[in-house]
Amino acid sequence: MDYANEVVNKLKAEGIRAKLNSRSERMNAKIRDAQKQKIPYMLVIGDQEMESGQVALRYRSGDNPGAMKLEKFIEIARQEIADKI
Protein backbone atom coordinates (compact mmCIF):
# COMPACT_ATOMS: atom_id res chain seq x y z
CA MET A 1 0.00 0.00 0.00
CA ASP A 2 2.91 2.35 0.58
CA TYR A 3 3.98 2.21 -3.06
CA ALA A 4 0.37 2.66 -4.22
CA ASN A 5 0.00 5.74 -2.02
CA GLU A 6 3.28 7.08 -3.41
CA VAL A 7 1.97 6.63 -6.97
CA VAL A 8 -1.28 8.44 -6.13
CA ASN A 9 0.63 11.32 -4.53
CA LYS A 10 2.90 11.66 -7.59
CA LEU A 11 -0.10 11.71 -9.92
CA LYS A 12 -1.84 14.35 -7.84
CA ALA A 13 1.36 16.43 -7.77
CA GLU A 14 1.31 16.32 -11.59
CA GLY A 15 -2.28 17.59 -11.63
CA ILE A 16 -3.80 14.22 -12.56
CA ARG A 17 -6.85 13.13 -10.59
CA ALA A 18 -6.20 9.84 -8.83
CA LYS A 19 -7.91 7.70 -6.25
CA LEU A 20 -6.65 4.59 -4.50
CA ASN A 21 -8.99 1.62 -4.22
CA SER A 22 -7.72 -0.11 -1.09
CA ARG A 23 -10.77 -2.30 -0.52
CA SER A 24 -10.00 -5.90 0.33
CA GLU A 25 -11.74 -7.35 -2.70
CA ARG A 26 -10.43 -9.42 -5.56
CA MET A 27 -8.62 -7.52 -8.29
CA ASN A 28 -11.15 -8.58 -10.95
CA ALA A 29 -14.00 -7.11 -8.92
CA LYS A 30 -12.14 -3.82 -8.51
CA ILE A 31 -11.43 -3.64 -12.25
CA ARG A 32 -15.06 -4.43 -13.12
CA ASP A 33 -16.28 -1.72 -10.71
CA ALA A 34 -13.91 0.83 -12.23
CA GLN A 35 -15.13 -0.03 -15.73
CA LYS A 36 -18.75 0.39 -14.65
CA GLN A 37 -17.88 3.79 -13.17
CA LYS A 38 -16.30 4.68 -16.55
CA ILE A 39 -12.90 5.40 -15.04
CA PRO A 40 -10.66 5.89 -18.10
CA TYR A 41 -7.39 4.52 -16.65
CA MET A 42 -6.71 1.91 -14.03
CA LEU A 43 -3.22 1.46 -12.68
CA VAL A 44 -2.83 -2.02 -11.26
CA ILE A 45 -0.04 -2.27 -8.71
CA GLY A 46 1.06 -5.63 -7.42
CA ASP A 47 4.27 -7.05 -6.02
CA GLN A 48 5.99 -7.18 -9.43
CA GLU A 49 5.16 -3.56 -10.21
CA MET A 50 6.28 -2.43 -6.78
CA GLU A 51 9.61 -4.25 -7.09
CA SER A 52 10.30 -2.80 -10.53
CA GLY A 53 8.95 0.69 -9.78
CA GLN A 54 6.29 0.39 -12.47
CA VAL A 55 2.52 0.44 -12.87
CA ALA A 56 0.35 -1.82 -15.04
CA LEU A 57 -2.00 0.28 -17.16
CA ARG A 58 -5.50 -0.87 -18.10
CA TYR A 59 -7.95 1.19 -20.09
CA ARG A 60 -11.69 1.23 -19.42
CA SER A 61 -12.17 -0.47 -22.80
CA GLY A 62 -10.24 -3.48 -21.52
CA ASP A 63 -7.06 -2.75 -23.47
CA ASN A 64 -4.04 -3.69 -21.45
CA PRO A 65 -0.75 -2.14 -22.63
CA GLY A 66 1.01 -3.71 -19.64
CA ALA A 67 3.60 -2.52 -17.18
CA MET A 68 5.49 0.73 -17.64
CA LYS A 69 7.35 3.30 -15.62
CA LEU A 70 5.09 5.79 -13.85
CA GLU A 71 6.73 8.64 -15.76
CA LYS A 72 5.69 7.02 -19.06
CA PHE A 73 2.07 6.79 -17.88
CA ILE A 74 2.17 10.46 -16.83
CA GLU A 75 3.32 11.36 -20.37
CA ILE A 76 0.48 9.31 -21.88
CA ALA A 77 -2.13 10.83 -19.57
CA ARG A 78 -0.90 14.40 -20.14
CA GLN A 79 -1.00 13.92 -23.91
CA GLU A 80 -4.52 12.50 -23.86
CA ILE A 81 -5.69 15.29 -21.55
CA ALA A 82 -4.14 17.92 -23.85
CA ASP A 83 -5.81 16.32 -26.87
CA LYS A 84 -9.24 16.59 -25.22
CA ILE A 85 -8.88 20.24 -24.27
Secondary structure, DSSP 8 states (H G I E B T S, - for coil): -HHHHHHHHHHHHTT--------SS-HHHHHHHHHHTT-SEEEE--HHHHHHTEEEEEETTS---EEEEHHHHHHHHHHHHHHH-
